[in-house]
């Protein structure tokens, strides 16, 4: 497997100087990897799948509610590809190596996405399973095979026994090798707050319990498993589903005894979000990691930095929602934006001397 090498000297870049104890007086060679997540906001094609009966399928057609045409679909694909092409590009020439995604209709839209001009030379591969979600949206994963080798994958369905009419997105588990190291990636899109945050909270707690059970199984198999849990959680880092049930802490020193570390809790506490609602910021999009990715032993992959990618062109430039994500639709009207969520990503570093 090819590796991306960077030769760094002390003082050349502040990026590595912020890693305490990492930079040395002599020349260093390290690999830098970017792992991200992006809610693509209803990435639908224009075709109705006759084998399914999903709420949004009829709406995303030329004659449907959103008057969704091939022109709009292709513009949406181009917009999404532009954003993906820039994730991590400031440090890694090949950009994001692994990207979890949500709100995709099917595998076909991901196949169309990775063929877009801005990213087609990366040869992104796809992991996707159809979910039973009523809206007809799924989660998925795209990855650059130069850096990540997909080994196995599995889809986990969330069921609530007392609510047999409940259907939502599956949680996707992908295992493989990143720069030669075994890692596990869980991609989720937890139940929404539709009907009210309080009323819908038990559904997200159930989703957190499912996610935690997957994490526990991986850690029981290997206590040092390198785990990335990512997704649109429809809850903030400080909510009970994340802190209490998923057991994700905002401080590295608290990520012990199987608990996870959530680098996006600090962003939230500083008022930085990934979406806006009712004149307030939420940070639903998160990447949470196991403690095995923490520390200063850079002979293996280690977490360095988290990023909320909120460049100016991804923001609404005027009006009531100025500064919020520049989305595809506003009050049902197509405005040609990107997504109603900002993407997030992590940098990982590894000393390859």
Rosetta blueprint (number, residue, H / E / L):
1 X L
2 X L
3 X L
4 X L
5 X L
6 X E
7 X E
8 X E
9 X L
10 X L
11 X L
12 X L
13 X L
14 X H
15 X H
16 X H
17 X H
18 X L
19 X L
20 X L
21 X L
22 X L
23 X L
24 X L
25 X L
26 X L
27 X L
28 X E
29 X E
30 X E
31 X E
32 X E
33 X E
34 X E
35 X E
36 X E
37 X E
38 X E
39 X E
40 X E
41 X E
42 X E
43 X E
44 X L
45 X L
46 X L
47 X L
48 X L
49 X L
50 X L
51 X L
52 X L
53 X L
54 X L
55 X L
56 X L
57 X L
58 X L
59 X L
60 X L
61 X L
62 X L
63 X L
64 X L
65 X L
66 X L
67 X L
68 X L
69 X L
70 X H
71 X H
72 X H
73 X H
74 X H
75 X H
76 X H
77 X H
78 X H
79 X H
80 X H
81 X H
82 X H
83 X H
84 X H
85 X H
86 X H
87 X L
88 X L
89 X L
90 X L
91 X L
92 X L
93 X L
94 X L
95 X L
96 X L
97 X L
98 X E
99 X E
100 X E
101 X E
102 X E
103 X E
104 X E
105 X L
106 X L
107 X H
108 X H
109 X H
110 X H
111 X H
112 X H
113 X H
114 X H
115 X L
116 X L
117 X L
118 X L
119 X L
120 X H
121 X H
122 X H
123 X L
124 X E
125 X E
126 X E
127 X E
128 X E
129 X L
130 X L
131 X L
132 X L
133 X L
134 X L
135 X L
136 X L
137 X L
138 X E
139 X E
140 X E
141 X E
142 X E
143 X E
144 X E
145 X L
146 X L
147 X L
148 X E
149 X E
150 X E
151 X E
152 X E
153 X E
154 X E
155 X E
156 X E
157 X L
158 X L
159 X L
160 X L
161 X L
162 X L
163 X L
164 X L
165 X L
166 X L
167 X L
168 X L
169 X L
170 X L
171 X E
172 X E
173 X E
174 X E
175 X E
176 X E
177 X E
178 X E
179 X L
180 X L
181 X E
182 X E
183 X E
184 X E
185 X E
186 X E
187 X E
188 X E
189 X E
190 X L
191 X L
192 X L
193 X L
194 X L
195 X L
196 X L
197 X H
198 X H
199 X H
200 X H
201 X H
202 X H
203 X H
204 X H
205 X H
206 X H
207 X H
208 X H
209 X H
210 X H
211 X H
212 X H
213 X H
214 X H
215 X H
216 X H
217 X H
218 X H
219 X H
220 X H
221 X H
222 X L
223 X L
224 X L
225 X L
226 X L
227 X E
228 X E
229 X E
230 X E
231 X E
232 X E
233 X L
234 X L
235 X L
236 X L
237 X L
238 X L
239 X L
240 X H
241 X H
242 X H
243 X H
244 X H
245 X H
246 X L
247 X L
248 X E
249 X E
250 X L
251 X L
252 X H
253 X H
254 X H
255 X L
256 X L
257 X L
258 X L
259 X L
260 X E
261 X E
262 X E
263 X L
264 X H
265 X H
266 X H
267 X H
268 X H
269 X H
270 X L
271 X L
272 X L
273 X L
274 X L
275 X E
276 X E
277 X E
278 X L
279 X L
280 X E
281 X E
282 X E
283 X L
284 X L
285 X E
286 X E
287 X E
288 X E
289 X E
290 X E
291 X H
292 X H
293 X H
294 X L
295 X L
296 X L
297 X L
298 X L
299 X L
300 X L
301 X L
302 X E
303 X E
304 X E
305 X E
306 X E
307 X E
308 X E
309 X E
310 X L
311 X L
312 X H
313 X H
314 X H
315 X E
316 X L
317 X L
318 X L
319 X L
320 X L
321 X L
322 X L
323 X L
324 X L
325 X E
326 X L
327 X L
328 X L
329 X E
330 X E
331 X L
332 X L
333 X E
334 X E
335 X L
336 X L
337 X L
338 X L
339 X L
340 X L
341 X L
342 X L
343 X E
344 X E
345 X E
346 X E
347 X E
348 X E
349 X E
350 X E
351 X E
352 X L
353 X L
